[in-house]
Each structure stands twice: as structure tokens, then as C-alpha cells.
């Protein structure tokens, strides 16, 4: 089978190994097979919603990417977004110099950038599936949906099920979720096909406008909206309005009172501009592996 290769260079510090370790421990992707050197996955890029297989390895100054079909500029951009290589990270380290708590975390996880869902559409479906469920169970349900309704792509001799595109799930039943969640997924599919639930649209808005539009979608609350914008669309400078786990971490490491209002967290995050998403990601990521940069 023919494959196609290209490279993506990182502007600013980047460690692909750190990204790969995160993927191995992140519940949403922990089922992916890993050899400790290569990230392999299949997805449906929103540029055309056709399945593609992707293999990523470290390269000097960035990553080397192999795909199962020719990579258009749009597809290259989507792979870059997934690894947050579409953002110039040169100024991120300076934030840690001004904020010792963030600086300690940066030094514990050097070069780690946010790893995003394969698309905002897929992150939105995850946000619905995981509601009132554990991440482990949600991961299994999402995997079953991919196996039952999605295509399969072969990467480096391995077959990978691909989470189906919006048009496939627009009216699909048998998703293995409650009827209400199934209705929400159908509505999200319409939003994705209408161009609302896409990286291009969401990142064309201010973070506040994007979060408001996302909260207007069925099944999407404040927490889910932040997840979709930050970890789906890869917006580098957004701060979630309501994320109890992140707020609990920030209370502990910055000594905020238990009854601190949301405004106190936003004020704290203002010091991280224009990388509020990146800083928030590091604090959340520290909870997945206590031995890798846990600020506590």
C-alpha cells in the first residue's frame, strides 16, 4: 500500500516523546497500541471527512509523518493541530519564569504540548459519552462505536478502527449509549456538517464567543465546551469556565481558598496569556502520572 510522508517543524520547545507518553496514559487514547517510539492512529479529517491512517515519529526539530493517502495542506494542518505544532510556542517558557509554580511544572515535563483529540467533532462525542460515566467505560464505548460504524485503515501493517464521520452518525442507532445521548450525538453531527463544530470556525472566534456557541449545542455544558475548544479545536489561549478537577489542582498549588469564585481562577489564568490552554493542560496532565511532574 502506498504511503506519503512529510515533516512538521516545531516553533519553540517540543518533545514528541513527552507527547507520546501522555497519549499512552490518557484514557481517551490509552487503547492505542504503542511501541514507545511511534504514534499511530486513524481519523476522519474535517477537510473531507474521509478516513486516513497516520504514523508519527520524532524528527530533528519536530516530527516525521506518514499518511495512507496524499496529505493536503488541510490534513497537514490537522495533524499539526493534534500535536499543537500549529502554534508558535517560543514564548511559553517565559511564563514559567514569571510564575514559579508553572515553571516547576514546565521543568518537570519539558517540551510537553497539549495533545488534542483528532477533531472537535470527535471531542464533542467524547464529551457526551463520558457524561455520568468513567473515562475507562467511555473509552470502551467510543471504541465500540468506531468498530461498528467506522472504517478501518491499515498503518504499518496494523488495522485501526476509525471513529465515524458526522454523516455516518447523523441518524445512526445502536451506539450503545442512552437515548438522550444518542440524540445529542445526532445534533452534534448536524453541527459538524454545518461547519459549526469545526476547528476553522471555532478558532475564527474569540474564546468567549466560541465557548458561548458551543454551550448552545445540545448536550454541551460549560465543562464540555471548554474541552471541545481547547482539546478539540486546539485553541491555545482559552480558559475553561467550569472545570472542577482543574480548579481543585489550582486551589492546592496556588493556595486558593475552597470557596474561591470562578473569577479568581480566571484572574490567575490571565498571567498565562497567550498560552492559557497550554498552562491549564500541564496542570491537568500532571494528574495522569504522579511520577511525571505532579505539582503536588
Buried (B, 14 or more C-beta within 10 A) or exposed (E): EEEEEBEBEBEBBBBBEBBBBBBBEBBBBBEBEBEEEBBBBBBBBBBEBEBBBBBBBBBEEBBBBBBBBEBEEEBBBBBBBBBBBBBEBEEBBEBBEEBEBBBEBBEBBEBBBBBBBBBBBBBBBBBBBBBEBEBEEBBBBBBBBBEEBBBEBEBEEEEBBBBBBBBBBBEBEEBEBEEEBBBBBBBBBBBBBEEBBBBEBBBEBEBEEBBEBBBEBBBBBBBBBBBBBBBBBBBBBBBBBBBEEBBEBBBEBBEBEEEBEEEBBEEBBEEBEEBBBBBBBBBBBBBBBEEBBBBE
